[in-house]
């Protein structure tokens, strides 16, 4: 299982994630902004409150995304630079 150890909020609903294996990856959350409880994240103020808890990214209101989903749906930084 992948574990998130650090999150940094970027522009355009993206997150810079650091995983326990020290991999840094970018996760684009825009596809989630129209789905169920994640609609709350469209409010930039709420999205910007992302924090790490229970080895994943969480937001106020008990919102979180599975760390494995974050890993699978994210892209390594070096892949984005190419």
Secondary structure, DSSP 4 states (H G I P E B T S, - for coil): ---EEEEEEETTTEEEEEETTS-EEEEE-GGGTTSGGGGGGGSHHHHTT-EEETTEEEETTTEEE-HHHHHHHSEEHHHHH-
